[in-house]
Amino acid sequence: MWVAFGDAVVRAEKITRDQFSPEHRNQVMRLGADGDALLFPDPRWRSVFLGAGEEKAAHLVRDHDARVFVVELIDERSYLNGRLADGVYFATLRHAGAERGAVPGRRFTGLIKAREYVHGYEWSRFQWRPDRRRFVDHLLTAYLRTWFTGRYQEYRVRFGDVHERNVLFEVRPLAARGVLVPARDASGAWRLVKVGVRPVDVR
């Protein structure tokens, strides 16, 4: 997949459980921050801010081998166990320096979770291209919802806090299961992809 990291667009692959090593744990436990960017001891590592809610901030991280995963910085004072319900968690860690201000900015008590990255768009709007919105987005969103509204309703029954921001249309490779649609990737190339749905921060 192609992923935008600031002004750069880079090639990356999702990391697997077997590839998440003790070195990954060490890098994550020693992270710092500069605004919305996470800083790691290994200068080859990069991050991009994905978003924040009341209980956590999520960052996409790319390691030295161009493998990506998500780091969640959690505020345990308001944490209600929002989680990627059907995905892979690689580690739950404790950042020893959090209370001393080693990670400034948003509320963070030191709990870190590293999990699988879900590449996609919110239920409210699938996008033909990731860098801008177009009228065709509405057509693609309506088409995908005809396939997945039943699944979305199942999530609403199973979980108590499902809404349009925490269910994603996941962009998948052609070999995966899903609905076939055309889309542009972060490099600007258009291609046929498969799309499924994933609940990413539910309780």
Secondary structure, 3 states (H helix, E strand, C coil): CEEEECCEEEECEECCCCCCCHHHHHHHHCCEEECCEEECCCCCCEEEEEEECCCEEEEEEECCCCEEEEEEEECCCCCCCCECCCCCEEEEEECCCHHHCCCCCCCCCCEEEEECCCCEEECCCCCCECCECCCHHHHHHHHHHHHHHHHHHHHHHHCCCCCCCCEEEEEECCCCCCEEEEEECCCCCEEEEEEEEEECCEC
